[in-house]
């Protein structure tokens, strides 16, 4: 089986490395592929980057534990993501071309033409902090899968992932990541679909599986039984929280940079069609596999719930398909880690340093240093992939989504007001989690709303009241 895994993984690596043939050796090409990516590639890459180890490891583990309420995670997330895309994506791509910036922070801080260097540095610093934690979580996710299937040391997958990330970065930067994303998006949905139907057949069909689920207390209830808020209020807060988690996509530099690479803002609708069709199908299959895993792997005390997918694959699929699925999981975590590390690299070389680095060699050396930092975080990680990703996700969204929404509305908040709103949103989300209020509702909701209130209250007039 390990040979099948190695063979399929080698295919993914070769796809990424082959992008070097189109590399132009410039900063703009390294970070944005010269804004030349076709809509279908943008869509598939965004799906893979958005999901990756979080979907394969985190969401399936959450579904295994929670049951039917996980459908609200899927419905809310996709709905919130879709609503945000209707308003933001094409405006962000247009601003990317207008400002000629290569980083998410650069575009936001130069949206109306005047560069706000302090704002750009702050956005870059926050991006660096949370994206590093996120990248560490991706390396952890890959390690978990390899540990289950091959009994490798827990650190082996993280080290291998870090090495391959460096290889991708030296090959073609963001283009290598996007090409690999597209290939493993196909593998993701094929492998997940196979496992979904094979698992159902092993359990005697979907009817038998659902009957077994109904015997687990609370598993087939549409909302968790232990919601902090009673009745309808708790159900609404639960669903609305996950909708804001989906809306939070617009605050994720590593995902939004995919749409920034699109060849033309006029092609955004086509990119979104690819993105949402693929995303919806894959999310449904992943949730289904998570539900079936609870029946197939009924002893909840015997293993980590986040290992449900690789464990089921090992027991149900023949070695070639196990190798394909594991290579897909690992490639998914790898390409997302690569995206996160490239965004961190852009934050350092383009946003934080007083003089932007133009040398691709220095940019790549910076990327190596960032990868090493992410590896250290992965090796020292003690949190689950799901909780670590959600924390990073909500922090980035609370800081950046309010500003991006207001900019898309045509407002012109001053640099000082933008910074105030950024810190208010981020602080609200962090305090919400510190006081354990995320049990009531996802912390990104109050974080995003707090930042939006500040911006909308003080940027109505032509002369902002702050700054």
Secondary structure by P-SEA (a helix, b strand, c coil): caaaaaaaaaaaaaaaaaccccccccccccccccccccaaaaaaaaaaaacccccccaaaaaaaaccccaaaaaaaaaaaaaaaaaccaaaaaaaaaaaccccaaaaaaaccccccaaaaaaaaaaaaaaaaaaaaaaaaaaaaaaaaacccccaaaaaaaaaaaaaaaaccaaaaaaaaaaaaaaaaaaaaaaaaaaaaaaaccaaaaaaaaaaccccccccccccccccaaaaaaaaaaaaaaaacccccaaaaaaaaacccccaaaaaaaaaaaaaaaaaaaaaaaaaaaaaaacccccccccaaaaaaaaacccaaaaaaaaaaaaaaaaaaaaaaaaaaaaaacccccccccccaaaaaaaaaaaaaaaaaaaaaccccaaaaaaaaaaaaaaccaaaaaaaaacccccaaaaaaaaaaaaaaaaaaaaacccccccaaaaaaaaaaaaaaacccccccccc
